């Protein structure tokens, strides 16, 4: 029998360790991320994830006059529409370029290098967008359950993207991965549990964070490169999210 050191410093065998876990935790690793449709309890906002032809995933949020649509492709490219009344913002990623369009104005930004001029132009396009303000205010008020759902995670990534574009690279900090419960992690190791879709997703997210932290450390004397670190992190976690959806058995409606 193998023995492991618990968080309290005592030794426990595999069966004893499993007995300490909350009921039902061993048999199921089901997470809010496995929910494709959510109605937020506080705001009434409707969040949905559906499948598009060609393998793309479509995320939507509807609340009063706010309509958010995000289509993500397997290669990481995406098309976002944020609309409220007469205000419409579109963000399109193609390769390492991001195009932002609003009110007849368009600006482009490089995502893989310091592009201060491009960021300045993008911020001019974003300036005064009440659709973006409404989305970000609503997003802050969504419940943890809504934000942790399958569409909620992608919308969280969208909010972070908008924060970066507004010159807030520190917005990424609130997505630092939380430490997994030690008992649950040790029980998986001791029992030789096979990787799951979620555990593989979680591993990718943690690795993306480690890479981001190292990138920030490497460019600390060149603050203009912090946005590039943040964009790279964002593309990695969105890619991990996309692979998780494809790996899991979430039933998705086609649109």
WOLINGI-V804502 format. One line per field, one symbol per residue. ss: DSSP state (H for helix, E for strand, L for the rest). phi: phi as a letter, one per 20 degrees, with the letter a starting at -180 (. if undefined). burial: # if it has 24 or more other C-alpha atoms within 12 Angstrom, else .. A space follows every 10 residues. Layout:
ss->???
phi->???
burial->???
This chain:
ss->LLEEELLLLL EEEHHHHHHH LLLLLLLLLL LHHHLLEEEL LLLLLEEEEE ELHHHLEEEE EEELLEEEEE EELLLLLEEE EEEELLEEEE EEEELLEEEE EELLEEEEEE LLLLLHHHHH HHHHHHLLLH HHHHHHHHHH HLLHHHHLLH HHHHHHHHHH HHHHHLLLHH HHHHHLLLLL LHHHHHHHHH LLLLLLHHHH HHHHHHHHHH HHHHHHHHLL LLHHHHHHHH HHHHHHHHHH HHHHHHHLLL LLLEL
phi->.ecceefene ebegfffffe fggnfffcdf cgfeeecbdf feenfddbcc ddfnnfdcdc ccbleecdcc dddfenfbcd cccbleecdc ccdcmddddd calndcccce edbfcfffff ffffffgnff ffffffffgf effffffefg ffffffffff gffffencff ffgfdgffff fgffffffff emffgdgfff fffffffffg ffffffffdf ecgfefffff ffgfffffff ffffffffdf fdfec
burial->...#...... ...#..##.. .......... #.######## ....###### #....##### ###..##### ####.##### ####..#### ###...#### ##....#### #.#.#..##. ###.##..#. ######.##. .##.###### ########## #######.## ##..#..... ..######.# ......###. ######.##. .##.##.... ....###### ########## ######.#.# .#...
